[in-house]
Amino acid sequence: MILIGNGKVLTRDASNPWIENGAVLVEGTTIIKVGTTKELKESYKDAQFVDAKGGVIMPAFINTHEHIYSAMARGLSINGYNPNGFLDILDGLWWNIDRHLTLQQTRKSAAATYIDCIKNGVTTVFDHHASFGEIEGSLFTIAEEAKRLGVRSCLCYEVSDRDGEEKMRAAVKENADFIKACANDKTDMLKAMMGMHAQFTLSDRTLQLCRENTPDGVGAHIHVAEGIEDLHDSLQKHGKRIINRLMDFDILGPKTLAGHCIYVNAQEMELLKATDTMVVHNPESNMGNACGCPPTMEIVHRGILTGLGTDGYTHDMLESMKVANVLHKHNLCDANAAWGEIPTMLFENNAKIANRYFETPLGILKEGYAADIIVSEYDPLTPMDDKNSNGHILFGMNGRNVVTTMANGKLLMKDRELIGIDEAKEMAECREQASLLAKSING
């Protein structure tokens, strides 16, 4: 047993939301009790005690749209790269990187990402992978790193026609093979989806092939209307908007994750709602790529399950929370916008999205829930409780306040020390592969 205590416990459980000096008791992979530190220490004297030292104990974060393959892009300078728009960014940077990625570089990208996730308190990741330099085995390679480092992951491969039919079919096969493998995995730490890039790189035949290789109970993870070019392509080539095209191929549904949804209209939102399709907002990458601000507040108000992701831009969910908060206030010219919606997306909806795939309930510190717990080194200047905690988090915390991270009942970091991970060695290996990738891209 492990007892994490001596902290302010923010449970996200409406029936028991806040314990001023509280503790969480873990046995195996789940939480078995939440209470005061005094009560649980006295009742479970043999439990290993993890001292929160007055910090905030709360559920670990979930990232519902990540790109592990982007890890080695940080600081990368590409010869001749001078983009004039979103399509240039895709082809000149992201597709350029993934066309050169080897399996070993995919492995080290996963290691770097997962380590950064642990340090920022993220224990569940929905990743959308691309490595057209070496496709076969890429999801299995990432899964090996997920298991080794202890981060719960739902993975998929980005199917696209952009590099020809042979690679498109290899990508579909990688998804299909990994979906089958995950169906036999009983750890509840690995799940799979059918990944697709975006409709403008997917022919009708490719969409049909993806659908044929997606078994019942599995959905798609796809970029939707991230750029205006995607919408224009769908209208010009297919005479319909993007969500309507996906509907025609039976790709929408409660297990499907639509990333971005910047250029969707009211009718498309109604289809998303009617099919119970999930949406993920990625504020930083949308702004960084100058793609525009999505109508996220309207999407949320229409009752569409909407989560928050980082799109690989960062691994700090609180950074994305801060950006989303100011973005929608600015976009709507309304200082009251987003106060409630963004915290709901991060702290409630991301867990609801994850639990459409993972069986063990996530996102609440409560008996029977997954033991995914973090401690944030945060000493509030002003009174703090469950009613104002989101304001404290927004204005007082960031991901690097996290000092202790537990996933699935296993301590991955304690007092900012990674457990069972030689970080210096890991980073040296990642740097070596990043250097090889940069040389490969620039010749």
DARA-V235144 format. One record per residue. RES is the residue in one letter. SS is DSSP state (helix for helix, strand for strand, loop for the rest). PSI is psi in radians with two decimals (* if undefined). Layout:
# DARA-V235144
res:RES ss:SS psi:PSI
res:RES ss:SS psi:PSI
This chain:
# DARA-V235144
res:M ss:loop psi:2.55
res:I ss:strand psi:2.31
res:L ss:strand psi:2.01
res:I ss:strand psi:2.01
res:G ss:strand psi:-2.98
res:N ss:strand psi:0.79
res:G ss:strand psi:3.01
res:K ss:strand psi:2.03
res:V ss:strand psi:2.00
res:L ss:strand psi:1.79
res:T ss:loop psi:-0.48
res:R ss:loop psi:0.30
res:D ss:loop psi:1.98
res:A ss:loop psi:-0.50
res:S ss:loop psi:-0.25
res:N ss:loop psi:1.18
res:P ss:loop psi:-0.48
res:W ss:strand psi:2.30
res:I ss:strand psi:2.07
res:E ss:strand psi:-0.84
res:N ss:strand psi:1.51
res:G ss:strand psi:3.11
res:A ss:strand psi:2.74
res:V ss:strand psi:2.21
res:L ss:strand psi:2.27
res:V ss:strand psi:2.37
res:E ss:strand psi:2.20
res:G ss:loop psi:-2.17
res:T ss:loop psi:0.01
res:T ss:strand psi:2.85
res:I ss:strand psi:2.30
res:I ss:strand psi:-0.27
res:K ss:strand psi:2.56
res:V ss:strand psi:2.29
res:G ss:strand psi:-2.83
res:T ss:strand psi:2.69
res:T ss:helix psi:-0.77
res:K ss:helix psi:-0.86
res:E ss:helix psi:-0.83
res:L ss:helix psi:-0.57
res:K ss:helix psi:-0.69
res:E ss:helix psi:-0.62
res:S ss:helix psi:-0.43
res:Y ss:loop psi:1.18
res:K ss:loop psi:-0.46
res:D ss:loop psi:-0.10
res:A ss:loop psi:2.48
res:Q ss:strand psi:2.18
res:F ss:strand psi:2.22
res:V ss:strand psi:2.01
res:D ss:strand psi:2.03
res:A ss:loop psi:-0.17
res:K ss:loop psi:0.70
res:G ss:loop psi:0.00
res:G ss:loop psi:-3.05
res:V ss:strand psi:2.15
res:I ss:strand psi:2.16
res:M ss:strand psi:2.97
res:P ss:strand psi:2.51
res:A ss:loop psi:2.81
res:F ss:strand psi:2.72
res:I ss:strand psi:2.31
res:N ss:strand psi:2.00
res:T ss:strand psi:0.03
res:H ss:strand psi:1.86
res:E ss:strand psi:2.74
res:H ss:loop psi:1.64
res:I ss:helix psi:-0.63
res:Y ss:helix psi:-0.20
res:S ss:helix psi:-0.02
res:A ss:helix psi:-0.66
res:M ss:helix psi:0.21
res:A ss:helix psi:-0.28
res:R ss:loop psi:2.05
res:G ss:loop psi:0.07
res:L ss:loop psi:2.22
res:S ss:loop psi:2.14
res:I ss:loop psi:2.20
res:N ss:loop psi:2.24
res:G ss:loop psi:0.05
res:Y ss:loop psi:1.98
res:N ss:loop psi:1.32
res:P ss:loop psi:2.53
res:N ss:loop psi:0.18
res:G ss:loop psi:-3.14
res:F ss:helix psi:-0.71
res:L ss:helix psi:-0.62
res:D ss:helix psi:-0.65
res:I ss:helix psi:-0.78
res:L ss:helix psi:-0.92
res:D ss:helix psi:-0.66
res:G ss:helix psi:-0.50
res:L ss:helix psi:-1.20
res:W ss:helix psi:-0.80
res:W ss:helix psi:-0.49
res:N ss:helix psi:-0.80
res:I ss:helix psi:-0.89
res:D ss:helix psi:-0.41
res:R ss:helix psi:-0.30
res:H ss:helix psi:-0.18
res:L ss:loop psi:2.24
res:T ss:loop psi:2.95
res:L ss:helix psi:-0.68
res:Q ss:helix psi:-0.64
res:Q ss:helix psi:-0.61
res:T ss:helix psi:-0.76
res:R ss:helix psi:-0.82
res:K ss:helix psi:-0.50
res:S ss:helix psi:-0.72
res:A ss:helix psi:-0.77
res:A ss:helix psi:-0.82
res:A ss:helix psi:-0.76
res:T ss:helix psi:-0.84
res:Y ss:helix psi:-0.67
res:I ss:helix psi:-0.74
res:D ss:helix psi:-0.63
res:C ss:helix psi:-0.84
res:I ss:helix psi:-0.77
res:K ss:helix psi:-0.38
res:N ss:loop psi:0.16
res:G ss:loop psi:0.34
res:V ss:strand psi:2.13
res:T ss:strand psi:-0.08
res:T ss:strand psi:2.27
res:V ss:strand psi:2.32
res:F ss:strand psi:1.84
res:D ss:strand psi:2.57
res:H ss:strand psi:1.77
res:H ss:strand psi:2.58
res:A ss:loop psi:2.28
res:S ss:loop psi:1.29
res:F ss:loop psi:-0.14
res:G ss:loop psi:-0.53
res:E ss:loop psi:1.79
res:I ss:loop psi:-0.94
res:E ss:loop psi:2.24
res:G ss:loop psi:-0.01
res:S ss:helix psi:-0.75
res:L ss:helix psi:-0.64
res:F ss:helix psi:-0.59
res:T ss:helix psi:-0.80
res:I ss:helix psi:-0.73
res:A ss:helix psi:-0.64
res:E ss:helix psi:-0.71
res:E ss:helix psi:-0.65
res:A ss:helix psi:-0.76
res:K ss:helix psi:-0.78
res:R ss:helix psi:-0.70
res:L ss:helix psi:-0.17
res:G ss:loop psi:0.38
res:V ss:loop psi:2.19
res:R ss:strand psi:2.31
res:S ss:strand psi:2.42
res:C ss:strand psi:2.00
res:L ss:strand psi:2.71
res:C ss:strand psi:2.85
res:Y ss:strand psi:2.45
res:E ss:loop psi:1.66
res:V ss:strand psi:2.38
res:S ss:loop psi:2.62
res:D ss:loop psi:0.01
res:R ss:loop psi:-0.44
res:D ss:loop psi:0.42
res:G ss:loop psi:2.91
res:E ss:helix psi:-0.66
res:E ss:helix psi:-0.79
res:K ss:helix psi:-0.57
res:M ss:helix psi:-0.82
res:R ss:helix psi:-0.61
res:A ss:helix psi:-0.64
res:A ss:helix psi:-0.74
res:V ss:helix psi:-0.77
res:K ss:helix psi:-0.70
res:E ss:helix psi:-0.76
res:N ss:helix psi:-0.86
res:A ss:helix psi:-0.74
res:D ss:helix psi:-0.71
res:F ss:helix psi:-0.63
res:I ss:helix psi:-0.76
res:K ss:helix psi:-0.75
res:A ss:helix psi:-0.73
res:C ss:helix psi:-0.49
res:A ss:helix psi:-0.43
res:N ss:loop psi:0.00
res:D ss:loop psi:2.15
res:K ss:loop psi:0.13
res:T ss:loop psi:-0.31
res:D ss:loop psi:0.48
res:M ss:loop psi:-0.19
res:L ss:strand psi:2.26
res:K ss:strand psi:2.95
res:A ss:strand psi:2.67
res:M ss:loop psi:2.95
res:M ss:strand psi:1.93
res:G ss:strand psi:2.46
res:M ss:strand psi:2.53
res:H ss:strand psi:-1.45
res:A ss:strand psi:2.73
res:Q ss:helix psi:-0.49
res:F ss:helix psi:-0.20
res:T ss:helix psi:0.31
res:L ss:loop psi:2.02
res:S ss:loop psi:2.94
res:D ss:helix psi:-0.71
res:R ss:helix psi:-0.66
res:T ss:helix psi:-0.74
res:L ss:helix psi:-0.72
res:Q ss:helix psi:-0.69
res:L ss:helix psi:-0.72
res:C ss:helix psi:-0.78
res:R ss:helix psi:-0.69
res:E ss:helix psi:-0.44
res:N ss:loop psi:0.21
res:T ss:loop psi:1.85
res:P ss:loop psi:2.88
res:D ss:loop psi:2.49
res:G ss:loop psi:-0.01
res:V ss:loop psi:2.42
res:G ss:loop psi:-3.05
res:A ss:strand psi:2.68
res:H ss:strand psi:1.94
res:I ss:strand psi:2.52
res:H ss:strand psi:2.30
res:V ss:strand psi:2.10
res:A ss:loop psi:0.73
res:E ss:loop psi:-0.60
res:G ss:loop psi:2.70
res:I ss:helix psi:-0.46
res:E ss:helix psi:-0.58
res:D ss:helix psi:-0.79
res:L ss:helix psi:-0.82
res:H ss:helix psi:-0.71
res:D ss:helix psi:-0.78
res:S ss:helix psi:-0.73
res:L ss:helix psi:-0.75
res:Q ss:helix psi:-0.72
res:K ss:helix psi:-0.52
res:H ss:helix psi:-0.11
res:G ss:loop psi:0.44
res:K ss:loop psi:2.81
res:R ss:loop psi:2.89
res:I ss:helix psi:-0.86
res:I ss:helix psi:-0.66
res:N ss:helix psi:-0.69
res:R ss:helix psi:-0.75
res:L ss:helix psi:-0.62
res:M ss:helix psi:-0.71
res:D ss:helix psi:-0.46
res:F ss:loop psi:0.23
res:D ss:loop psi:0.71
res:I ss:loop psi:-0.40
res:L ss:loop psi:2.84
res:G ss:loop psi:3.05
res:P ss:loop psi:-0.23
res:K ss:loop psi:0.07
res:T ss:loop psi:2.42
res:L ss:strand psi:2.03
res:A ss:strand psi:1.91
res:G ss:strand psi:2.41
res:H ss:strand psi:-1.31
res:C ss:loop psi:0.91
res:I ss:loop psi:-0.80
res:Y ss:loop psi:1.11
res:V ss:loop psi:2.56
res:N ss:loop psi:-3.08
res:A ss:helix psi:-0.69
res:Q ss:helix psi:-0.70
res:E ss:helix psi:-0.65
res:M ss:helix psi:-0.65
res:E ss:helix psi:-0.65
res:L ss:helix psi:-0.73
res:L ss:helix psi:-0.76
res:K ss:helix psi:-0.80
res:A ss:helix psi:-0.57
res:T ss:helix psi:-0.06
res:D ss:loop psi:0.61
res:T ss:loop psi:2.48
res:M ss:strand psi:2.62
res:V ss:strand psi:2.53
res:V ss:strand psi:2.24
res:H ss:strand psi:2.35
res:N ss:loop psi:1.39
res:P ss:helix psi:-0.74
res:E ss:helix psi:-0.79
res:S ss:helix psi:-0.62
res:N ss:helix psi:-0.74
res:M ss:helix psi:-0.71
res:G ss:helix psi:-0.57
res:N ss:loop psi:0.05
res:A ss:loop psi:0.67
res:C ss:loop psi:-0.37
res:G ss:loop psi:2.95
res:C ss:loop psi:2.14
res:P ss:loop psi:2.78
res:P ss:loop psi:0.94
res:T ss:helix psi:-0.71
res:M ss:helix psi:-0.71
res:E ss:helix psi:-0.71
res:I ss:helix psi:-0.79
res:V ss:helix psi:-0.80
res:H ss:helix psi:-0.40
res:R ss:loop psi:-0.01
res:G ss:loop psi:0.33
res:I ss:loop psi:2.25
res:L ss:loop psi:1.95
res:T ss:strand psi:2.22
res:G ss:strand psi:-3.08
res:L ss:strand psi:2.29
res:G ss:loop psi:3.08
res:T ss:loop psi:-0.27
res:D ss:loop psi:0.42
res:G ss:loop psi:-0.06
res:Y ss:loop psi:-0.63
res:T ss:loop psi:2.97
res:H ss:loop psi:0.24
res:D ss:loop psi:1.84
res:M ss:helix psi:-0.48
res:L ss:helix psi:-0.53
res:E ss:helix psi:-0.77
res:S ss:helix psi:-0.64
res:M ss:helix psi:-0.77
res:K ss:helix psi:-0.77
res:V ss:helix psi:-0.78
res:A ss:helix psi:-0.68
res:N ss:helix psi:-0.84
res:V ss:helix psi:-0.54
res:L ss:helix psi:-0.84
res:H ss:helix psi:-0.49
res:K ss:helix psi:-0.79
res:H ss:helix psi:-0.82
res:N ss:helix psi:-0.68
res:L ss:helix psi:-0.05
res:C ss:loop psi:0.76
res:D ss:loop psi:1.89
res:A ss:loop psi:-0.26
res:N ss:loop psi:-0.09
res:A ss:loop psi:2.58
res:A ss:loop psi:-0.10
res:W ss:loop psi:-0.77
res:G ss:loop psi:-0.62
res:E ss:helix psi:-0.79
res:I ss:helix psi:-0.82
res:P ss:helix psi:-0.66
res:T ss:helix psi:-0.74
res:M ss:helix psi:-0.81
res:L ss:helix psi:-0.85
res:F ss:helix psi:-0.38
res:E ss:helix psi:-0.93
res:N ss:helix psi:-0.63
res:N ss:helix psi:-0.65
res:A ss:helix psi:-0.69
res:K ss:helix psi:-0.70
res:I ss:helix psi:-0.84
res:A ss:helix psi:-0.65
res:N ss:loop psi:0.01
res:R ss:loop psi:-0.16
res:Y ss:loop psi:-0.81
res:F ss:loop psi:2.40
res:E ss:loop psi:-0.74
res:T ss:loop psi:2.22
res:P ss:loop psi:2.43
res:L ss:loop psi:2.83
res:G ss:loop psi:-0.02
res:I ss:loop psi:2.48
res:L ss:loop psi:1.68
res:K ss:loop psi:2.62
res:E ss:loop psi:2.28
res:G ss:loop psi:-0.18
res:Y ss:loop psi:2.80
res:A ss:strand psi:2.43
res:A ss:loop psi:1.18
res:D ss:loop psi:1.76
res:I ss:strand psi:2.48
res:I ss:strand psi:2.74
res:V ss:strand psi:2.16
res:S ss:strand psi:2.25
res:E ss:loop psi:1.46
res:Y ss:loop psi:2.11
res:D ss:loop psi:1.74
res:P ss:loop psi:2.39
res:L ss:loop psi:-0.57
res:T ss:loop psi:2.90
res:P ss:loop psi:2.45
res:M ss:loop psi:2.38
res:D ss:loop psi:-2.98
res:D ss:loop psi:-0.42
res:K ss:loop psi:-0.49
res:N ss:loop psi:0.21
res:S ss:helix psi:-0.63
res:N ss:helix psi:-0.59
res:G ss:helix psi:-0.68
res:H ss:helix psi:-0.75
res:I ss:helix psi:-0.77
res:L ss:helix psi:-0.77
res:F ss:helix psi:-0.17
res:G ss:helix psi:-0.28
res:M ss:loop psi:2.77
res:N ss:loop psi:3.09
res:G ss:helix psi:-0.59
res:R ss:helix psi:0.01
res:N ss:helix psi:-0.29
res:V ss:strand psi:2.21
res:V ss:strand psi:-0.43
res:T ss:strand psi:2.33
res:T ss:strand psi:2.22
res:M ss:strand psi:2.36
res:A ss:strand psi:2.25
res:N ss:loop psi:0.61
res:G ss:loop psi:0.04
res:K ss:strand psi:2.24
res:L ss:strand psi:2.10
res:L ss:strand psi:-0.46
res:M ss:strand psi:2.39
res:K ss:strand psi:2.19
res:D ss:loop psi:0.77
res:R ss:loop psi:0.21
res:E ss:strand psi:2.09
res:L ss:strand psi:2.44
res:I ss:loop psi:2.16
res:G ss:loop psi:0.25
res:I ss:loop psi:2.14
res:D ss:loop psi:1.60
res:E ss:helix psi:-0.70
res:A ss:helix psi:-0.76
res:K ss:helix psi:-0.78
res:E ss:helix psi:-0.80
res:M ss:helix psi:-0.62
res:A ss:helix psi:-0.72
res:E ss:helix psi:-0.67
res:C ss:helix psi:-0.73
res:R ss:helix psi:-0.66
res:E ss:helix psi:-0.80
res:Q ss:helix psi:-0.61
res:A ss:helix psi:-0.67
res:S ss:helix psi:-0.73
res:L ss:helix psi:-0.68
res:L ss:helix psi:-0.78
res:A ss:helix psi:-0.72
res:K ss:helix psi:-0.67
res:S ss:helix psi:-0.70
res:I ss:helix psi:-0.73
res:N ss:helix psi:-0.06
res:G ss:loop psi:*
